[in-house]
Amino acid sequence: MKVPVIQSKLTASKPFIPPKPNPLVLGFMRLISPLLLKYHLKDLKVYISPADLQKLHQIKDQHALFLPNHPTEDDPYVLFELSKALKQSFYTVAAREVFDWNWGLRGLFFQLMGTYSLIRGASDRDSFHTTKEILVQGDKPLVIFIEGEISNENDTLIPFETGVVQLAFWAQEELIESGSDASVKLVPLALKYVYEQGAEKAIEKSVRSLEDSLGLHTSTNDFITRLIQVGMKTLELNEKRLALAVGPDMKLEDRIQQVKERTISRL
């Protein structure tokens, strides 16, 4: 697909980066993805129910906009496994800043995987136009994380980016005006992560990392007690940083509120 690029004033300082999917790169990633899941992502396994996979097979050659939640930074790997299961590559949207990481090498790789840029929180006309053109052409699904950012929430959602759905309506309008009877399919996808054999080791590693960063040393193995200590130490450091007075009889909720108010005031 040839994607037109329209340079706007808004993106002049951060030029739009269009998708340039490369079959060789995509094929190579399909070959090594099992190794990435096992070693880079610590034996991450992706499960897709046969019923859901069948539903997606039925619309994979249509004008489909996949709208997954975004709980972790590993989500693109999960979506790639879905593309392998469907035997079809995807277009994907990513925040403009990530294309500059690793001296731009990551951005080049993203392009070759079919990813294009979006300046978050702005009217990025170049990206919007590309989104509409991809949906109108409909040769393969487009993936946009509907929450707009990594939520770090496994069981709940943060507010959706409403503009994403508007782009789908614009594409639908263009299809109607062109005389096509095709429809843009909005396809919600739910990503949920679980530990197969318990989460104790992961919790221990995470809590230990917090304790080491704060200079805490504890003899207890109770996670709740240790997390309370981490929270109290964090509160104390913020009180010191903000030069806040703490009375001997001051309630914990009042101390937290005081830190909030001083932080907001400084901002």
DACOR-V695462 format. One record per residue. N is the residue number from 1. PSI is psi as a letter, one per 20 degrees, with the letter a starting at -180 (* if undefined). Layout:
n->N psi->PSI
n->N psi->PSI
This chain:
n->1 psi->p
n->2 psi->o
n->3 psi->o
n->4 psi->q
n->5 psi->p
n->6 psi->o
n->7 psi->p
n->8 psi->r
n->9 psi->h
n->10 psi->g
n->11 psi->j
n->12 psi->h
n->13 psi->h
n->14 psi->n
n->15 psi->q
n->16 psi->p
n->17 psi->o
n->18 psi->r
n->19 psi->q
n->20 psi->m
n->21 psi->p
n->22 psi->o
n->23 psi->h
n->24 psi->g
n->25 psi->g
n->26 psi->g
n->27 psi->g
n->28 psi->g
n->29 psi->h
n->30 psi->h
n->31 psi->g
n->32 psi->i
n->33 psi->h
n->34 psi->h
n->35 psi->h
n->36 psi->g
n->37 psi->h
n->38 psi->g
n->39 psi->g
n->40 psi->h
n->41 psi->j
n->42 psi->l
n->43 psi->k
n->44 psi->p
n->45 psi->q
n->46 psi->p
n->47 psi->p
n->48 psi->p
n->49 psi->q
n->50 psi->h
n->51 psi->g
n->52 psi->h
n->53 psi->h
n->54 psi->g
n->55 psi->g
n->56 psi->h
n->57 psi->h
n->58 psi->h
n->59 psi->j
n->60 psi->h
n->61 psi->j
n->62 psi->a
n->63 psi->n
n->64 psi->p
n->65 psi->o
n->66 psi->p
n->67 psi->m
n->68 psi->q
n->69 psi->r
n->70 psi->m
n->71 psi->h
n->72 psi->r
n->73 psi->i
n->74 psi->i
n->75 psi->h
n->76 psi->h
n->77 psi->h
n->78 psi->g
n->79 psi->h
n->80 psi->h
n->81 psi->h
n->82 psi->g
n->83 psi->h
n->84 psi->g
n->85 psi->h
n->86 psi->i
n->87 psi->l
n->88 psi->p
n->89 psi->r
n->90 psi->q
n->91 psi->q
n->92 psi->q
n->93 psi->p
n->94 psi->q
n->95 psi->q
n->96 psi->h
n->97 psi->h
n->98 psi->i
n->99 psi->i
n->100 psi->i
n->101 psi->q
n->102 psi->l
n->103 psi->k
n->104 psi->i
n->105 psi->h
n->106 psi->h
n->107 psi->g
n->108 psi->g
n->109 psi->g
n->110 psi->g
n->111 psi->g
n->112 psi->i
n->113 psi->i
n->114 psi->k
n->115 psi->q
n->116 psi->r
n->117 psi->q
n->118 psi->p
n->119 psi->o
n->120 psi->q
n->121 psi->j
n->122 psi->r
n->123 psi->n
n->124 psi->n
n->125 psi->h
n->126 psi->g
n->127 psi->g
n->128 psi->g
n->129 psi->g
n->130 psi->g
n->131 psi->g
n->132 psi->g
n->133 psi->h
n->134 psi->g
n->135 psi->h
n->136 psi->g
n->137 psi->g
n->138 psi->k
n->139 psi->h
n->140 psi->q
n->141 psi->q
n->142 psi->p
n->143 psi->p
n->144 psi->p
n->145 psi->o
n->146 psi->h
n->147 psi->i
n->148 psi->i
n->149 psi->r
n->150 psi->p
n->151 psi->h
n->152 psi->k
n->153 psi->p
n->154 psi->h
n->155 psi->i
n->156 psi->r
n->157 psi->q
n->158 psi->r
n->159 psi->q
n->160 psi->q
n->161 psi->o
n->162 psi->h
n->163 psi->h
n->164 psi->g
n->165 psi->h
n->166 psi->h
n->167 psi->h
n->168 psi->h
n->169 psi->h
n->170 psi->g
n->171 psi->g
n->172 psi->g
n->173 psi->g
n->174 psi->h
n->175 psi->g
n->176 psi->g
n->177 psi->h
n->178 psi->i
n->179 psi->j
n->180 psi->q
n->181 psi->j
n->182 psi->q
n->183 psi->q
n->184 psi->p
n->185 psi->p
n->186 psi->o
n->187 psi->o
n->188 psi->p
n->189 psi->p
n->190 psi->p
n->191 psi->p
n->192 psi->p
n->193 psi->p
n->194 psi->q
n->195 psi->p
n->196 psi->h
n->197 psi->k
n->198 psi->q
n->199 psi->j
n->200 psi->g
n->201 psi->g
n->202 psi->h
n->203 psi->g
n->204 psi->g
n->205 psi->g
n->206 psi->g
n->207 psi->g
n->208 psi->h
n->209 psi->g
n->210 psi->g
n->211 psi->g
n->212 psi->h
n->213 psi->h
n->214 psi->i
n->215 psi->k
n->216 psi->q
n->217 psi->p
n->218 psi->q
n->219 psi->i
n->220 psi->q
n->221 psi->j
n->222 psi->o
n->223 psi->h
n->224 psi->g
n->225 psi->g
n->226 psi->h
n->227 psi->h
n->228 psi->g
n->229 psi->h
n->230 psi->g
n->231 psi->g
n->232 psi->g
n->233 psi->g
n->234 psi->g
n->235 psi->g
n->236 psi->g
n->237 psi->h
n->238 psi->h
n->239 psi->g
n->240 psi->g
n->241 psi->h
n->242 psi->j
n->243 psi->l
n->244 psi->p
n->245 psi->p
n->246 psi->o
n->247 psi->q
n->248 psi->h
n->249 psi->j
n->250 psi->p
n->251 psi->q
n->252 psi->g
n->253 psi->h
n->254 psi->h
n->255 psi->g
n->256 psi->g
n->257 psi->h
n->258 psi->g
n->259 psi->g
n->260 psi->g
n->261 psi->g
n->262 psi->h
n->263 psi->g
n->264 psi->g
n->265 psi->g
n->266 psi->h
n->267 psi->*
